Amino acid sequence: MIPDLTTPTSLKNQLSAKTIRPIAASSIHGIAFRGDAMLAIDAKNGYLLEINPSTNNTKILNPQHWQDFVGATGLAVAGDVLWFATEESVYFCSLVEGDFTPQLFVRLSYPANGVAVWESTVYVTCQKTGDILVFSRETGKQITRFYAPGIGVENLTVKGEELWVSDTLEQTVYCLDRATGKVIFSVLTPFESPTGLTFYIDPETGKETLYVAYSHWEPYIRDNPNAEPERELQYRDRTFIHPLHFHYYPDKRYALSNGYLVEMSYVEELAPLDPIELNNLEWRIALPAETPRQKVRKIEAIGLPFTEEIRDGQRVAVFKFDQLTDRDRHIFGWKALLEVWSIKYRIKPKDCEDLPELPEEFQSRYLVDNDDLAMDTDIIRRAAVEAIGRETNLLRKMYSIRNYIYDRLSYGIKPHIDTPDIVLRRGVGSCGEYLGVLLALSRLNGIACRTVGRYKCPPYPLQRGVPLEPDFNHVWMEFYLPGFGWLPMESNPDDMVDGGPYPTRFFMGLAWYHAEMAKGIPFETLTSEGVLVPKEKVSIGELAINHVQFTILEELEPEEG
């Protein structure tokens, strides 16, 4: 029996961790609940959709007025009134009469992106001005405005005294104080391009679930008999709605969101390219770390057994060979079962006005050039001064250094890593080269920082149980904030807009797909006869082929407390 979409049954707990895929929807930008039914705007087609979340069954509510909704990017329901934003205007219409003839509420000078309504107040986002505009529902007059928390197209919804905002470029949902517009905390979304959000409150349990809509293009190979060869690269719309699970820990200054149970394996296949003989060889490979956003449930050996040691606080697997020659063939490595989460810290510059002194052991280890950082070259020393200007606040210093480097570098993959002075002159760098410049400029400015890596799980959390292989390794950094601890920062993924403004999603934040290991230590090293084997003599890349694999097993919800 097909459920009646006009009178959906209670959802209870059916929707926990359920992805909603509305039938025939192309590009969802605004969502709202009316009872147990979800309403959504399909911006591409102009459809106002009513969706049964438990079955994905979909109904078009505005078959005669779809043209009025084409391009709409915001949606709100207040009682029996529907509100939506499109182009430079905000409209409303009655849900009771079912007419859906739009009535103008307000017209702006720039495009309106999102709309939310709470009692006598209407909130409207406008990316062009960078504001959340606040209007009187009765008069249509603007009351005040708040600064928008991000830089992308933003949508919003209201829950009690909180204003919740999604941002397409920031890959973030913000929780704001509804009265002041101040950010309370923010969480990263598990997918790119969030385009709408709404809360569902179970009438029986009172449990609140935040749903977020996503809309983007994906590439695919299309068969075409008229092409040569008979296929071509095309793009298609992809849109869906998924719960955003999160928990904010105010005492720890961070929020966790949508975690995944992931099986990761790292294996070396010994296949030397050149004649080699190494005696009493110890081959060390860093193991996944325990962090606020990553928990290690289990680690086991693959191929050969290993012993474990702690190096500078990091777990390392040690594989031992009495003798290793080019005639030997082995497979060895480890497999780990990991809980990984997205994390976003909420620390403000004013929290950093009176920080403790940096510990002496950190100064001797994390403020020095111990990795070919070219910190004694004129170009790097000059850049370190230019990057911060007269800034004295440590957090603002770090932010200024990041933006300075983004202004001067463009991303490009290279077969080897050059030193920061060469990279800065060239103006193009890989993630490792961005990182080198970040480390050099930060350390010269008294900011302790270290390298973190080593791989990212392919970001496809809906592909459960399928082995996924990353295209390449990846490194990022952590900087130390005395009194708070180590904070994550991506090396280059936020350098997406020439000249800025740049997103801050991965400044003091890290997405779920990062596998953390080798914090401040080499990921792999070789020791023969008790002596470190230099790269010039033996390259690990010429000794073995690595095999890296991730399998996403299930989605997790962060625990309270």
C-alpha positions in Angstrom: 0.0 0.0 0.0 1.4 3.4 -1.0 1.3 5.9 1.9 -0.9 8.9 1.5 1.4 11.9 1.2 -1.2 14.4 2.4 -1.5 12.6 5.8 1.9 11.0 6.5 2.2 8.7 9.5 4.4 9.6 12.5 8.1 9.2 11.7 9.1 8.3 15.2 12.7 7.1 15.0 12.5 5.8 11.4 14.6 8.7 10.1 17.6 8.2 12.3 20.7 8.4 9.9 18.4 8.0 6.9 19.3 9.8 3.6 16.2 11.3 1.9 16.3 11.3 -1.9 13.2 13.0 -3.2 12.0 11.5 -6.4 12.5 13.7 -9.5 14.3 16.5 -7.5 17.2 18.2 -9.3 18.5 20.9 -7.0 17.0 21.3 -3.5 17.9 24.6 -1.8 15.3 25.2 0.9 13.6 22.7 3.2 11.1 22.9 6.1 8.9 20.5 8.0 5.1 20.9 8.2 4.0 18.3 10.6 5.6 15.0 9.5 5.8 16.1 5.8 8.9 17.8 4.5 8.6 20.6 2.1 11.4 21.5 -0.3 12.2 23.9 -3.1 13.7 22.5 -6.3 15.4 25.7 -7.6 16.1 24.3 -11.0 12.6 23.2 -11.9 10.6 25.6 -9.6 8.8 22.7 -7.9 7.5 23.1 -4.4 7.8 19.5 -3.2 6.0 17.6 -0.4 8.1 14.6 0.6 7.4 11.6 2.7 10.8 11.2 4.4 10.3 7.6 5.2 9.5 6.5 1.6 11.0 9.4 -0.6 7.6 9.6 -2.3 7.2 13.1 -3.7 4.4 15.4 -4.8 4.4 18.7 -6.6 2.3 21.2 -4.7 2.5 24.1 -7.2 1.7 22.5 -10.6 0.3 25.8 -11.9 2.8 28.2 -10.3 6.1 26.4 -10.7 7.4 29.3 -12.9 7.2 31.6 -9.9 9.5 29.4 -7.9 12.3 28.8 -10.5 15.6 29.9 -8.9 14.2 30.0 -5.4 16.9 29.4 -2.8 15.1 29.8 0.6 12.0 28.3 2.2 10.3 28.7 5.5 6.9 27.7 7.0 5.3 29.8 9.7 1.9 28.4 10.6 -0.1 28.1 7.4 2.1 30.6 5.5 4.9 29.6 3.1 7.8 32.0 2.6 10.5 31.8 -0.1 13.3 33.9 -1.5 14.1 34.2 -5.2 16.2 36.7 -7.1 16.0 40.0 -5.2 12.7 39.4 -3.5 11.1 37.5 -0.6 7.5 36.3 -1.1 4.8 34.5 0.9 1.7 32.5 0.1 -1.0 30.5 1.9 -0.7 26.8 2.4 -4.4 26.5 3.4 -5.9 27.8 0.1 -3.4 25.8 -2.0 -3.3 28.7 -4.5 0.5 29.4 -4.2 0.2 32.8 -5.9 3.2 34.7 -4.5 2.7 37.9 -2.6 5.7 40.3 -2.4 7.0 40.8 1.2 10.2 42.8 0.4 12.5 43.6 -2.5 16.2 44.0 -2.0 19.0 45.6 -4.0 20.8 42.3 -4.3 19.7 38.6 -4.5 18.0 37.2 -1.4 19.3 33.7 -0.7 17.6 32.3 2.4 14.6 33.1 4.6 13.4 32.2 8.1 10.4 33.4 10.1 10.0 33.5 13.8 6.7 35.1 15.1 6.9 38.7 14.0 10.4 38.6 12.7 11.7 37.7 9.2 15.4 36.8 8.6 16.9 37.0 5.1 20.4 36.1 4.0 22.2 38.0 1.3 25.6 36.8 0.1 26.2 39.9 -1.9 26.2 42.2 1.1 27.5 39.6 3.5 24.6 40.1 5.9 21.6 38.5 7.6 18.9 41.1 7.3 16.2 41.3 10.0 12.7 42.6 9.0 9.4 43.2 10.8 6.8 40.8 9.6 4.0 43.3 10.1 5.6 46.4 8.4 8.2 44.9 6.1 10.7 47.4 7.4 14.3 46.4 8.2 15.0 46.3 11.9 18.7 45.5 12.0 21.3 43.3 10.3 23.9 40.7 11.4 27.2 39.9 9.8 26.9 36.6 7.9 29.2 34.0 9.5 30.5 32.6 6.2 31.3 33.6 2.6 29.1 31.3 0.6 25.4 31.3 -0.3 23.6 30.9 3.1 20.3 29.4 4.1 18.8 29.5 7.5 16.2 28.3 10.0 15.0 29.2 13.5 14.9 27.0 16.6 13.8 28.7 19.7 16.4 31.4 20.6 18.8 30.1 18.0 19.3 31.0 14.4 20.9 28.2 12.3 22.7 29.0 9.1 24.2 26.7 6.4 26.9 27.9 4.0 27.7 26.3 0.6 31.4 27.2 0.5 32.2 26.8 4.1 30.7 23.3 4.2 29.5 24.4 7.6 26.3 24.9 9.7 26.5 27.7 12.3 24.4 28.1 15.5 23.8 31.9 16.2 22.1 33.7 19.0 18.9 34.8 17.4 18.8 38.2 19.2 22.4 39.3 18.6 23.6 37.3 15.6 26.7 36.1 17.5 28.1 32.7 16.6 27.7 30.2 19.5 29.4 27.3 17.7 29.7 25.8 14.2 29.9 22.2 12.8 31.2 20.8 9.6 28.9 19.0 7.3 29.8 15.5 6.0 29.1 16.5 2.3 30.0 19.5 0.2 27.6 22.3 -0.7 24.9 22.4 2.0 21.9 24.3 0.5 19.1 24.2 3.1 18.4 23.1 6.7 15.5 22.4 9.0 14.8 20.7 12.3 12.3 17.8 12.8 11.0 17.4 16.4 9.5 14.0 17.1 6.0 14.7 18.6 6.3 11.5 20.8 9.9 11.6 22.0 10.7 15.3 21.6 14.0 14.3 20.0 15.3 17.0 17.6 17.0 16.1 14.3 18.7 18.6 12.1 18.3 17.8 8.4 20.5 19.4 5.8 20.0 19.5 2.0 22.9 19.3 -0.4 23.0 20.2 -4.1 25.9 19.9 -6.5 27.1 18.6 -9.9 28.9 15.4 -10.4 30.9 14.3 -13.4 30.0 11.0 -15.2 30.8 9.2 -18.4 27.9 9.2 -20.9 27.5 6.9 -23.8 27.3 8.9 -27.1 27.2 7.1 -30.4 28.0 10.4 -32.2 31.3 11.0 -30.2 34.7 9.5 -30.9 35.2 7.4 -28.8 31.5 6.7 -28.2 31.4 8.3 -24.8 31.8 11.8 -23.3 32.3 13.5 -20.0 29.1 15.2 -18.8 27.8 16.7 -15.5 24.5 16.0 -13.8 22.7 17.4 -10.8 22.9 15.5 -7.6 20.7 16.4 -4.6 19.7 14.8 -1.3 18.9 15.4 2.3 20.7 13.9 5.2 20.7 14.2 9.1 23.5 16.3 10.6 24.5 14.6 13.8 26.5 16.9 16.1 27.4 17.7 19.7 29.0 20.8 21.1 31.4 20.5 24.0 31.7 24.1 25.4 34.2 23.2 28.0 36.5 21.7 25.3 35.8 24.5 22.8 34.9 22.2 19.9 31.9 20.5 18.2 31.9 17.0 16.6 29.7 16.1 13.8 28.8 13.0 11.6 31.3 10.4 12.4 32.0 7.2 10.5 33.4 3.8 11.5 36.2 3.2 9.0 38.6 0.3 8.3 41.9 1.6 7.0 44.8 -0.5 5.8 48.4 0.5 4.9 50.5 -2.1 3.3 54.0 -2.1 1.7 54.6 -4.6 -1.2 58.4 -5.1 -1.3 59.6 -4.9 -4.9 63.1 -3.2 -5.1 64.0 -1.5 -8.4 67.7 -1.7 -7.9 70.2 -4.1 -6.2 70.2 -3.6 -2.5 71.4 -5.3 0.7 70.4 -4.0 4.2 71.3 -5.9 7.4 69.4 -5.8 10.6 66.8 -3.6 9.0 64.0 -1.9 11.1 61.2 -0.5 8.9 59.0 1.9 10.9 55.5 3.0 9.8 53.5 5.4 11.9 50.1 4.1 13.3 46.8 6.1 13.6 46.7 8.4 16.6 44.2 8.9 19.4 42.8 12.4 19.1 39.6 14.3 20.1 38.1 13.4 16.7 39.7 10.0 16.0 39.5 6.9 18.2 41.4 3.7 17.5 39.2 0.6 18.2 41.7 -2.0 16.9 45.0 -2.4 15.1 46.3 -5.6 13.7 49.3 -6.6 11.5 49.1 -7.6 7.8 51.6 -10.0 6.3 54.3 -9.9 8.9 54.2 -9.2 12.7 55.4 -6.0 14.1 56.4 -4.6 17.5 55.1 -1.3 18.7 57.0 1.7 20.1 56.2 5.2 21.1 58.1 8.0 19.4 57.5 11.6 20.6 54.1 10.5 21.9 53.1 8.8 18.6 52.5 5.1 18.1 54.8 3.5 15.5 54.9 -0.1 14.1 58.4 -1.6 13.7 58.9 -4.4 11.2 62.3 -6.2 11.5 64.3 -8.0 8.9 67.6 -9.8 9.6 68.6 -9.0 6.0 66.7 -7.4 3.1 67.9 -7.8 -0.5 66.4 -7.1 -3.9 65.6 -10.8 -4.2 63.2 -10.7 -1.3 59.4 -10.2 -1.6 57.2 -9.4 1.3 53.8 -7.8 2.0 53.6 -6.1 5.4 51.7 -3.4 7.1 48.7 -2.8 9.4 44.9 -2.6 9.4 43.1 -0.3 11.8 39.4 0.1 12.8 38.9 3.9 13.3 36.1 6.2 14.5 36.6 9.4 12.6 34.6 12.7 13.1 34.5 16.2 11.8 35.7 18.7 14.4 35.4 22.4 14.6 36.9 24.5 17.4 35.3 27.8 18.6 38.1 29.9 19.9 38.1 33.7 19.4 41.0 36.2 19.2 39.8 37.8 22.4 40.4 34.5 24.2 44.0 34.7 23.2 44.9 38.1 24.7 46.8 36.8 27.7 48.2 33.4 26.8 50.7 31.5 28.9 54.3 31.3 27.7 55.2 28.6 25.2 56.8 25.6 27.0 60.6 25.6 26.6 60.6 22.1 25.1 58.2 23.3 22.4 60.5 26.2 21.5 63.5 23.9 20.9 61.4 21.5 18.8 58.6 23.4 17.0 60.2 26.8 16.4 63.3 25.6 14.6 64.2 24.7 11.0 64.4 20.9 11.2 62.9 20.0 7.8 64.5 22.1 5.0 62.2 25.0 5.7 64.7 27.7 4.4 64.0 29.8 7.4 67.3 31.6 7.0 66.7 32.8 3.5 65.9 36.5 2.8 62.6 35.8 0.9 61.2 33.7 3.8 62.3 36.1 6.5 60.8 39.0 4.6 57.6 37.1 4.1 57.3 36.3 7.8 57.4 40.0 8.6 55.0 41.0 5.8 52.5 38.3 6.7 51.6 39.6 10.1 52.3 43.3 9.8 51.8 44.8 13.3 49.5 42.0 14.6 50.3 40.8 18.1 47.4 38.4 18.7 48.6 34.8 18.2 45.4 33.6 16.6 45.1 36.6 14.3 48.8 36.1 13.4 48.1 32.5 12.3 45.1 33.6 10.3 47.0 36.4 8.6 49.9 34.0 7.7 47.4 31.6 6.1 45.7 34.3 4.0 49.1 35.8 3.1 50.2 32.4 1.6 46.8 31.9 -0.1 47.2 35.3 -1.8 50.6 34.3 -3.2 50.3 30.6 -4.0 48.2 28.6 -6.4 47.7 24.9 -6.1 49.6 22.5 -8.4 50.6 18.9 -8.1 54.4 18.2 -8.5 56.5 15.0 -8.4 58.7 16.3 -5.7 58.7 18.9 -2.9 60.8 22.1 -3.2 61.9 24.2 -0.2 59.6 27.1 0.8 61.9 29.8 -0.7 61.6 28.2 -4.1 57.9 27.7 -3.8 57.3 31.3 -2.8 59.2 32.6 -5.8 57.4 30.2 -8.1 53.9 31.0 -6.8 52.7 27.4 -7.3 52.8 24.6 -4.8 51.4 21.2 -3.8 49.8 20.6 -0.4 53.2 19.6 1.0 54.8 22.8 -0.4 52.0 25.0 1.0 52.6 23.3 4.3 56.4 24.0 4.2 55.7 27.8 3.7 53.1 27.7 6.5 55.6 26.1 8.9 58.4 28.4 8.0 56.4 31.7 8.4 54.6 30.5 11.5 57.8 29.4 13.3 59.6 32.6 12.5 56.7 34.4 14.1 57.0 32.3 17.3 54.0 30.0 16.6 54.8 26.4 17.4 53.5 24.1 14.6 54.0 20.6 13.3 53.2 18.4 10.3 50.3 16.0 10.4 49.1 13.4 7.8 49.0 11.1 6.1 45.9 10.1 4.0 42.4 11.2 3.4 39.6 8.6 3.0 37.8 9.3 -0.3 34.9 11.5 0.8 32.0 9.3 -0.2 30.3 8.4 3.1 27.2 7.0 1.3 29.3 4.2 -0.3 29.3 1.8 2.7 31.2 -1.4 2.6 33.0 -0.6 -0.7 36.9 -0.5 -0.6 38.0 3.0 -1.5 41.6 4.0 -2.5 42.9 7.6 -2.1 44.5 9.1 -5.2 47.5 10.5 -3.3 48.8 11.1 0.2 48.1 14.4 2.0 49.6 16.5 4.8 48.2 19.3 6.9 49.4 21.1 10.1 48.6 21.8 13.7 49.6 24.9 15.5 49.9 25.2 19.3 47.8 27.7 21.2 49.2 27.9 24.8 46.4 27.2 27.3 44.3 25.5 24.6 46.5 22.9 22.9 47.1 21.8 19.4 44.6 23.0 16.8 44.2 21.6 13.2 44.5 23.6 10.0 44.4 22.4 6.4 47.4 23.4 4.3 45.7 24.5 1.1 42.1 23.2 0.4 40.6 26.6 1.4 42.6 28.4 -1.2 39.6 28.2 -3.6 38.9 31.9 -4.5 41.6 34.1 -6.1 42.2 37.0 -3.8 39.8 35.8 -1.2 37.7 36.0 0.9 38.8 32.5 1.9 36.6 30.1 3.8 37.5 29.3 7.4 35.9 25.9 7.6 39.3 24.1 8.0 40.9 26.8 10.1 40.8 25.2 13.5 38.7 22.5 11.9 39.2 19.1 10.2 36.7 17.0 8.1 35.9 13.4 9.0 37.8 11.9 6.1 41.3 12.8 7.5 43.2 9.9 9.0 45.6 11.3 11.6 49.0 9.8 12.2 52.7 10.9 12.3 52.1 14.1 14.3 55.5 15.9 14.0 57.4 12.7 13.1 58.2 11.0 9.8 55.6 8.7 8.5 58.1 6.0 7.4 61.8 5.5 8.2 64.4 2.8 7.6 67.2 2.0 10.1 70.0 -0.5 9.2 72.5 -1.6 11.7 71.0 0.9 14.1 71.7 3.8 11.8 69.0 5.9 9.9 69.3 5.1 6.2 69.4 8.4 4.2 67.0 8.9 1.4 69.9 9.5 -0.9 71.0 5.9 -0.4 67.7 4.1 -0.3 64.4 5.5 -1.3 61.3 3.8 0.2 59.5 4.6 -3.0 62.1 2.5 -4.9 62.0 -0.3 -2.4 58.2 -0.9 -2.2 54.8 -0.2 -3.6 52.3 1.0 -1.0 48.6 0.0 -1.0 46.2 2.2 0.9 42.6 1.3 1.3 39.6 2.6 3.3 36.2 1.0 3.8 33.4 3.0 5.4 31.4 0.6 7.6 28.7 2.7 9.3 27.7 6.2 10.4 28.1 7.3 14.0 26.5 9.9 16.3 28.7 11.8 18.7 28.1 11.0 22.4 27.0 13.7 24.8 29.1 14.6 27.8 
